[in-house]
Amino acid sequence: MEDSARLHVIALLDKEVNSERVFGAAGPFVWSDITAIMKKTEPKNKLIPDAPKNEKASLGVVVPAQRAEDLIRAFFGRPGWSTLEDCIEATVKTA
């Protein structure tokens, strides 16, 4: 969520980012990852669904995403992508 906003700011302000597609994809995940984080963050919330059964993990990698991560590091001085856990926790806490 915040990384996407950061990439939009970079695309607007960084003169080296010119007429290119910047792929904001930190890595693969499955719904069971998300529901586990949500249940850990809000253990009393009964509205959080159970993870899908027999879910298969994606092994896909978005190769051009390294450019986006490098831009976030250079422009914002961050170590790289925000973690999936940080993003989900922030979303659950503000909902």
Secondary structure by P-SEA (a helix, b strand, c coil): caaaaaaaaaaacccccccbbbbbccccccaaaaaaaaaaaccccccccccccbbbbbccccccaaaaaaaaaaaccccccccaaaaaaaaaaac
